[in-house]
Amino acid sequence: MSIIDKQIIEKINWMPEKSGSYEIDNYLLGESGQSLNPGCWVRGRTVYGDMWVWNQNWGTYSVPVFAYLDHLQTIRIPSDTKYTHAVEVTQGYSASVTETMETEVSLGNGFILAGAGGVKLSSSYTEGIHGSTKRTQSFEIQGPGVYNFYQVHLVFAHLVTSAGHLDGMFQYSQVKTVDEQREDLCFLTSVATDTVVPVMAESSITPLTWHEVQRAVLMKGYKIADNSGRWLFHTTAYNRPGSRY
């Protein structure tokens, strides 16, 4: 790991913690005329239910742990005019998620109905979260100027019970041996939200990469051995009303 990578991961460690979509969006997007913030830790609620990994459903604890801005596109408007621009935005998992795993993962609509751990995702996820796709969204912006488009993505940690033998399919993961017959697997996913904004160049920021997020949030920010760190799983969700789907 380079010195620059270590500095970024340390910077992520000192980012503030926010709760709920209102606090998250307002922090990341900042105030008018000010620079954006690249990411923040998230305080969320653990939910329990099935998650599809590889070739079957597994009982899984999931909790939102981080949020960040994903850069979509940069455009330049040369003239003093209003301009309507169409941008391809992400639906479902962040496109970069599939680059660091060698298996299909998906969450059913029960995960959405259970409140996704207390954060708002997208109104389009009525059938759950399956793969990564694109849709087009139009924005009216005023020239002249250079604009960057960003989309808010939410990071979820998943504790997949009895799936420890699948850890080789993930570039970043942790495994815990529970007993002789059970190993649990922990990994992260990132899900796109409906929040997309155009920002003038002077208020723009360099976005975090998915590799940086995983190194900081999962590999440095959590210890599966004793379920501790910047975030943790509340396994009481298994029996808590409203937290199981």
HUWOTA-V125983 format. One record per backbone hydrogen bond with DSSP energy under -0.5 kcal/mol. CO is the residue of the C=O (numbers start at 0). NH is the residue of the N-H. If there is no record, write none. Layout:
CO_NH / CO_NH
This chain:
1_5 / 2_6 / 3_7 / 4_8 / 5_9 / 6_10 / 7_11 / 8_12 / 9_13 / 10_13 / 11_14 / 15_40 / 17_42 / 18_22 / 19_23 / 20_24 / 21_25 / 22_26 / 23_27 / 24_28 / 25_29 / 27_36 / 30_33 / 37_68 / 39_66 / 40_17 / 41_43 / 46_61 / 47_244 / 48_59 / 49_107 / 50_52 / 50_57 / 51_105 / 52_54 / 52_55 / 55_52 / 57_50 / 58_160 / 59_48 / 60_158 / 61_46 / 62_156 / 63_43 / 64_41 / 65_154 / 66_39 / 67_69 / 67_152 / 69_150 / 72_148 / 74_146 / 75_77 / 76_143 / 76_144 / 78_80 / 80_142 / 82_84 / 82_140 / 84_138 / 86_88 / 86_136 / 88_134 / 90_132 / 91_191 / 93_96 / 93_97 / 94_97 / 95_98 / 95_99 / 96_99 / 97_100 / 99_170 / 103_53 / 104_130 / 105_51 / 106_128 / 107_110 / 107_111 / 108_112 / 109_113 / 110_115 / 111_114 / 114_117 / 114_118 / 116_44 / 120_193 / 121_124 / 123_125 / 124_127 / 127_129 / 128_106 / 130_92 / 132_90 / 134_88 / 136_86 / 138_84 / 138_140 / 140_82 / 144_76 / 145_200 / 146_74 / 147_198 / 148_71 / 148_72 / 149_196 / 150_69 / 151_192 / 152_67 / 153_190 / 154_64 / 154_65 / 155_188 / 156_62 / 157_159 / 157_186 / 158_60 / 158_160 / 159_162 / 159_184 / 162_165 / 163_166 / 165_168 / 166_169 / 168_101 / 173_185 / 175_177 / 175_183 / 178_181 / 181_177 / 181_178 / 182_163 / 183_175 / 184_159 / 185_173 / 186_157 / 188_155 / 189_93 / 190_153 / 193_195 / 194_151 / 196_149 / 198_147 / 199_202 / 200_203 / 202_35 / 204_206 / 208_212 / 209_213 / 210_214 / 211_215 / 212_216 / 213_217 / 213_218 / 214_219 / 215_220 / 217_221 / 220_229 / 220_230 / 221_223 / 222_225 / 222_226 / 222_227 / 227_222 / 232_234 / 233_236 / 234_237 / 235_238 / 235_239 / 239_242 / 242_47
